[in-house]
Amino acid sequence: MPRTMSPDHSIPGGTATLRTVFLASLVLFCLAALVLPALAQTQPEIAAPQAILMDFESGTVLFEKAADTQSAPGSIAKLMSLAVIFREITEGRLSPDTEFKVSEYAWRRGGAPSGGATMFAALNSSIKVSDLLRGAIIPSGNDATIILAEGISGNELGFSVKMNEEAKRLGLAGSSFHNSNGLSDPDQKTTARDMAKIATHIIRDYPDLYKIFSEPDFLWSKIRQSNRNPLLGMSLGADGFMTGYLKEGGFNLVGSAVQNNQR
């Protein structure tokens, strides 16, 4: 879980700190093309306090650093929410064409008034699940994730029960989820290893829905927002996942890339 740019604020240009952590991300993802014996001889030094690099097909861990240390996930907690939602869709309990209403809570907590990452969903409007998914993934909209959670479970607390049940099913030993969006909660924690497991699960079990993560932009309420994943435009073979930021947890990144036929 290399730490990098915030999904909840515009990316400041070129500070020394961001350059350092961005380099850490680049080192990890460029290493994805290496075979294990070569990697064992040249373990990288990175600035990120926690990180893991995993081969998708075999599950082999190519590099790790404090991968089981818990930290506040920020918006990358949305990957757990999305895993729950993708399962609901795949197993037929939720249709992409279903419409959910934008509650005042979702609008205030995660929408335009919140000042955080948002899809700019209009209060009291009704939005299709397919659009809410793009709003949750591409601009990392907190409002979109809350609307989905409320639509599925009635409220975020009920949805967080589903998140933790799914986390247990996937064998995530170091995670505890208490909201759908990743906004600050002292009890919401995860680890780099657990996030890698969620990422692997999403790619393997929901390949068609995973494609949304590679879409370059999202237009809603006449506002076009670019995908917040900085790896997508860096010619690394990256095709998905997202970033996160909280003051107490710092900058986080989950990404996946294919190089030389190796994910």
ZINORUR-V546500 format. One record per residue. N is the residue number from 0. RES is the residue in three letters. SS is DSSP state (a for helix, b for strand, c for the rest). Layout:
<<N | RES | SS> <N | RES | SS>>
This chain:
<<0 | MET | c> <1 | PRO | c> <2 | ARG | c> <3 | THR | c> <4 | MET | c> <5 | SER | c> <6 | PRO | c> <7 | ASP | c> <8 | HIS | c> <9 | SER | c> <10 | ILE | c> <11 | PRO | c> <12 | GLY | c> <13 | GLY | c> <14 | THR | c> <15 | ALA | a> <16 | THR | a> <17 | LEU | a> <18 | ARG | a> <19 | THR | a> <20 | VAL | a> <21 | PHE | a> <22 | LEU | a> <23 | ALA | a> <24 | SER | a> <25 | LEU | a> <26 | VAL | a> <27 | LEU | a> <28 | PHE | a> <29 | CYS | a> <30 | LEU | a> <31 | ALA | a> <32 | ALA | a> <33 | LEU | c> <34 | VAL | c> <35 | LEU | a> <36 | PRO | a> <37 | ALA | a> <38 | LEU | a> <39 | ALA | a> <40 | GLN | a> <41 | THR | c> <42 | GLN | c> <43 | PRO | c> <44 | GLU | c> <45 | ILE | c> <46 | ALA | c> <47 | ALA | c> <48 | PRO | c> <49 | GLN | c> <50 | ALA | b> <51 | ILE | b> <52 | LEU | b> <53 | MET | b> <54 | ASP | c> <55 | PHE | c> <56 | GLU | c> <57 | SER | c> <58 | GLY | c> <59 | THR | c> <60 | VAL | b> <61 | LEU | b> <62 | PHE | b> <63 | GLU | b> <64 | LYS | b> <65 | ALA | c> <66 | ALA | c> <67 | ASP | c> <68 | THR | c> <69 | GLN | c> <70 | SER | b> <71 | ALA | c> <72 | PRO | c> <73 | GLY | a> <74 | SER | a> <75 | ILE | a> <76 | ALA | a> <77 | LYS | a> <78 | LEU | a> <79 | MET | a> <80 | SER | a> <81 | LEU | a> <82 | ALA | a> <83 | VAL | a> <84 | ILE | a> <85 | PHE | a> <86 | ARG | a> <87 | GLU | a> <88 | ILE | a> <89 | THR | a> <90 | GLU | c> <91 | GLY | c> <92 | ARG | c> <93 | LEU | c> <94 | SER | c> <95 | PRO | c> <96 | ASP | c> <97 | THR | c> <98 | GLU | b> <99 | PHE | b> <100 | LYS | b> <101 | VAL | c> <102 | SER | c> <103 | GLU | a> <104 | TYR | a> <105 | ALA | a> <106 | TRP | a> <107 | ARG | a> <108 | ARG | a> <109 | GLY | a> <110 | GLY | c> <111 | ALA | a> <112 | PRO | a> <113 | SER | a> <114 | GLY | c> <115 | GLY | c> <116 | ALA | c> <117 | THR | c> <118 | MET | c> <119 | PHE | c> <120 | ALA | c> <121 | ALA | c> <122 | LEU | c> <123 | ASN | c> <124 | SER | c> <125 | SER | b> <126 | ILE | b> <127 | LYS | b> <128 | VAL | a> <129 | SER | a> <130 | ASP | a> <131 | LEU | a> <132 | LEU | a> <133 | ARG | a> <134 | GLY | a> <135 | ALA | a> <136 | ILE | a> <137 | ILE | c> <138 | PRO | c> <139 | SER | c> <140 | GLY | c> <141 | ASN | a> <142 | ASP | a> <143 | ALA | a> <144 | THR | a> <145 | ILE | a> <146 | ILE | a> <147 | LEU | a> <148 | ALA | a> <149 | GLU | a> <150 | GLY | a> <151 | ILE | a> <152 | SER | a> <153 | GLY | c> <154 | ASN | c> <155 | GLU | a> <156 | LEU | a> <157 | GLY | a> <158 | PHE | a> <159 | SER | a> <160 | VAL | a> <161 | LYS | a> <162 | MET | a> <163 | ASN | a> <164 | GLU | a> <165 | GLU | a> <166 | ALA | a> <167 | LYS | a> <168 | ARG | a> <169 | LEU | c> <170 | GLY | c> <171 | LEU | c> <172 | ALA | c> <173 | GLY | c> <174 | SER | c> <175 | SER | b> <176 | PHE | c> <177 | HIS | c> <178 | ASN | c> <179 | SER | c> <180 | ASN | c> <181 | GLY | c> <182 | LEU | c> <183 | SER | c> <184 | ASP | c> <185 | PRO | c> <186 | ASP | c> <187 | GLN | c> <188 | LYS | b> <189 | THR | b> <190 | THR | c> <191 | ALA | a> <192 | ARG | a> <193 | ASP | a> <194 | MET | a> <195 | ALA | a> <196 | LYS | a> <197 | ILE | a> <198 | ALA | a> <199 | THR | a> <200 | HIS | a> <201 | ILE | a> <202 | ILE | a> <203 | ARG | a> <204 | ASP | a> <205 | TYR | c> <206 | PRO | a> <207 | ASP | a> <208 | LEU | a> <209 | TYR | a> <210 | LYS | a> <211 | ILE | a> <212 | PHE | a> <213 | SER | a> <214 | GLU | c> <215 | PRO | c> <216 | ASP | b> <217 | PHE | b> <218 | LEU | b> <219 | TRP | b> <220 | SER | c> <221 | LYS | c> <222 | ILE | b> <223 | ARG | b> <224 | GLN | b> <225 | SER | b> <226 | ASN | c> <227 | ARG | c> <228 | ASN | c> <229 | PRO | a> <230 | LEU | a> <231 | LEU | a> <232 | GLY | a> <233 | MET | c> <234 | SER | c> <235 | LEU | c> <236 | GLY | c> <237 | ALA | b> <238 | ASP | b> <239 | GLY | b> <240 | PHE | c> <241 | MET | c> <242 | THR | b> <243 | GLY | b> <244 | TYR | b> <245 | LEU | b> <246 | LYS | c> <247 | GLU | c> <248 | GLY | c> <249 | GLY | b> <250 | PHE | b> <251 | ASN | b> <252 | LEU | b> <253 | VAL | c> <254 | GLY | c> <255 | SER | b> <256 | ALA | b> <257 | VAL | c> <258 | GLN | b> <259 | ASN | c> <260 | ASN | c> <261 | GLN | b> <262 | ARG | c>>
